[in-house]
Amino acid sequence: MVMVGGAFGQLVPERLYYGVDQRVPVTVAVPEGFAGELTIRLHSFGSGEVVAEAAAAEGRADLASLLPWLWEARSGEVVLAQLYGDGEPIGGPLVIQPLVTPNTAMLVDPVTMQPSMDPRAKPVFEDERLPVLQRQGLAASAVREVTYSGLRVYPEREVVLETTMGDIVFRLRPDAAPNTAFNFLHLVEGGFYTDVLVHRVVAALPDGRPFVIQFGDLSGTGLGGPGYMVDLEKSSLPHAFGVLSMARATDPNSNGSQVFVCLSREGTSFLDGRYTAFGEAVEGADVIRAIASVEVGPNDRPVDPPVVVRAYTRPAPPVGERPAALSEMERAIETDASDGGR
């Protein structure tokens, strides 16, 4: 629930979806007693760079009129809309996700790019297949057709995973995998991850590289899901310690509710492009490691499985106050160690 009025301030969208070139009405709520200058800035999700800004006022406003960039750019880039008062951020930002034709994947022969169920087949996305197919005379264009339909707009939320071994906090990455991140948010806010076992723990691969912990199956068997499937989504987020990614069956488009948390970059880098990474832990490194250390039996199943008691969302911090991802902190520690602490 977004808190507005009183001591709180926030940009509150009127609805979730907006068709192309429509008005994007929001409520600009400010902290009680605030009488300074208001601005709204659009930030690139990844870099934090300001791509557009405009003066604002308390009350109802149309983001599309204030910030024409929203409809003019049509870049496909996910941005954050942040409210500022006298230059200081107020409340959490809005995620603004363009609605574009998805870049679908299928299992193909890596040489011919033709659909294949051979064990050597790999998931390949349409933007990678088309150039090969065009060279073979099997596609009219090497560029996939993309339709821009509008925007999905919602307050950014962090996800808190409450487990029997402690809490882990994730920042979702809609800039890397917008539809997968939103699907997970939907499941969390619907109470899906309640009393769910951590049914698989692979502390290390045979060569010793730390691998993953996995949960998200209400049946506890490792075979269940939410009753529907989500397509594999091309993600720009590398798998690394604390990164949250979708588990799936052989079919690349069999994602649903099962997810895994990576235990190292070294052990999971080969998953890039094959699985959809869509979030990153910002708190709970000790909890991740504790879960990874439990005793396991056959099929990597914990003897006494840790339990995800519940998952819930909370308002994300403002732009500029966002904590570093655990993967970034791990890299900093490794770099420091390799430099001898200098």
Secondary structure, DSSP 8 states (H G I E B T S, - for coil): ----STT--EEEES-SEEETT---EEEEE--TT--S-EEEEEEETTT--EEEEEEE-SEEEEHHHH-THHHHH-----EEEEEEETTEEEEEEEEEEEEE----EEEE-TTT--B--STT-EEEEHHHHHHHHHHTT--S-SS----EEEEEEEE-EEEEEEETTEEEEEEE-TTT-HHHHHHHHHHHHTT-SSSEE--EEEEE-TTS-EEEEEE--TTSSSS--SSS-B------S---TTEEEE---SSTT-BSS-EEEES-HHHHGGGBTTB-EEEEEEE-HHHHHHHHTS-B-GGG-BSS--EEEEEEEEE---TT-----HHHHHHHHHHHHHTTT-
